Amino acid sequence: MINFDFTLIAIVMFFIILISIQFTLNKILMLLKEIKAVLLTKRDKYIDK
């Protein structure tokens, strides 16, 4: 019988979850920056008219 150290497995899983959450938040932040850039260019075009 293989003896697993469940605390080590739990710590590794915790860090994997944290890294995936960080990656997801980073993607959302980049998407919001792109949306902001598009909205600013549309606003500038509207002001120029």
PLY file of the C-alpha trace (Angstrom):
ply
format ascii 1.0
element vertex 49
property float x
property float y
property float z
element edge 48
property int vertex1
property int vertex2
end_header
0.00 0.00 0.00
1.36 3.38 -1.00
1.21 5.95 1.79
0.19 9.35 0.38
0.98 12.53 2.24
-2.40 14.21 1.94
-1.19 17.54 3.32
1.36 17.80 0.49
-1.31 16.92 -2.07
-3.66 19.52 -0.55
-0.96 22.22 -0.66
-0.12 21.46 -4.30
-3.80 21.51 -5.27
-4.24 24.82 -3.40
-1.38 26.43 -5.33
-2.68 25.06 -8.65
-6.10 26.58 -7.89
-4.49 29.91 -6.96
-2.44 29.98 -10.16
-5.50 29.19 -12.29
-7.51 31.95 -10.56
-4.66 34.39 -11.15
-4.49 33.39 -14.82
-8.25 33.84 -15.23
-8.23 37.26 -13.54
-5.33 38.34 -15.73
-7.28 37.36 -18.88
-10.33 39.28 -17.64
-8.17 42.33 -16.92
-6.66 42.24 -20.42
-10.14 41.94 -21.94
-11.39 44.93 -19.94
-8.38 46.99 -21.10
-9.20 46.12 -24.73
-12.85 47.11 -24.22
-11.73 50.38 -22.63
-9.47 51.14 -25.59
-12.30 50.48 -28.05
-14.70 52.68 -26.09
-12.16 55.50 -25.90
-11.57 55.41 -29.66
-15.33 55.44 -30.30
-15.72 58.40 -27.93
-12.93 60.28 -29.69
-14.57 59.68 -33.09
-17.90 60.91 -31.69
-16.30 64.07 -30.27
-14.52 64.82 -33.57
-17.81 64.94 -35.51
0 1
1 2
2 3
3 4
4 5
5 6
6 7
7 8
8 9
9 10
10 11
11 12
12 13
13 14
14 15
15 16
16 17
17 18
18 19
19 20
20 21
21 22
22 23
23 24
24 25
25 26
26 27
27 28
28 29
29 30
30 31
31 32
32 33
33 34
34 35
35 36
36 37
37 38
38 39
39 40
40 41
41 42
42 43
43 44
44 45
45 46
46 47
47 48
